[in-house]
Amino acid sequence: MKIQLALDRLSIEEAISIAAEVEESIDWIEVGTSLIKEFGMRSVKELKEAFPHKTIVADIKTMDNANYEAELCFEAGADVMTVMGAASASTIEACISKAKEYGKEVMIDLLNVAQDQKQHLAVWEEAILCEHVSKDDQELSGKKNDFNSSVFLGKRLAVAGGITEQSMQNLSGLKPEVVIIGSAITKSENKKEAALRLKTLCQIQEVSQ
Ligand SMILES: O=C(CO)[C@H](O)[C@H](O)COP(=O)(O)O
């Protein structure tokens, strides 16, 4: 299981500094949607320049205008871009084909995607499908992630949304390729130690699978 560090609601400088602090315990670095909205592609470019050896995920959450947004991400240095699973098939297909052109990857965000639609999305075997509990559902409706009840049909899975050291145990049945963790690291008093504990928990789950 890879840990994708989600960097949200930060300045670019803060994002780089946090990523540097926990670099050894994380695998992929996500330039969060909030950074992309606030600072544009400069955020992706500067994170890639700071961490050229890391996989950089541009969490652009494309809903339309796929070719344009995919080119923006990949030209800025992203290795993976995100597209919403609720977008049209032509939007998702365009992101995947643009990613192939650049030798890059696509993550499909399953926020608000019904189970039958997830089945259709599973045809994109090369893409990573991301089960996601939204910030608003967490913060405004008090929803907790309960990935235990998720029935996952695709080949490559990521999980995101309020994942903590405690909720990591809910992931054992799912065996995700990527665990996306933001606040549990970025808001921790000792980020380095929090990231290390999360990495250890991932390793324990891997050996027990
Ligand atoms: O995509 C996101 C918000 O839409 C976040 O990256 C994702 O939810 C992970 O952050 P956290 O662990 O803080 O919930």
The ligand as an SDF file (V2000), in Angstrom:
LIG
                    3D

 14 13  0  0  0  0  0  0  0  0999 V2000
   -9.5540   15.0790   -1.8990 O   0  0  0  0  0  0  0  0  0  0  0  0
   -9.5870   15.5700   -0.8100 C   0  0  0  0  0  0  0  0  0  0  0  0
  -10.6360   16.5330   -0.4500 C   0  0  0  0  0  0  0  0  0  0  0  0
  -11.6080   16.5870   -1.4560 O   0  0  0  0  0  0  0  0  0  0  0  0
   -8.5210   15.2240    0.1980 C   0  0  0  0  0  0  0  0  0  0  0  0
   -7.3240   15.1570   -0.4610 O   0  0  0  0  0  0  0  0  0  0  0  0
   -8.8020   13.8930    0.8490 C   0  0  0  0  0  0  0  0  0  0  0  0
  -10.0470   13.9580    1.5000 O   0  0  0  0  0  0  0  0  0  0  0  0
   -7.7250   13.5280    1.8830 C   0  0  0  0  0  0  0  0  0  0  0  0
   -7.6390   14.4720    2.9020 O   0  0  0  0  0  0  0  0  0  0  0  0
   -8.1200   14.1680    4.4080 P   0  0  0  0  0  0  0  0  0  0  0  0
   -7.3640   12.9700    4.8780 O   0  0  0  0  0  0  0  0  0  0  0  0
   -7.7700   15.4250    5.1540 O   0  0  0  0  0  0  0  0  0  0  0  0
   -9.6080   13.9140    4.3500 O   0  0  0  0  0  0  0  0  0  0  0  0
  1  2  2  0
  2  3  1  0
  2  5  1  0
  3  4  1  0
  5  6  1  0
  5  7  1  0
  7  8  1  0
  7  9  1  0
  9 10  1  0
 10 11  1  0
 11 12  2  0
 11 13  1  0
 11 14  1  0
M  END
$$$$
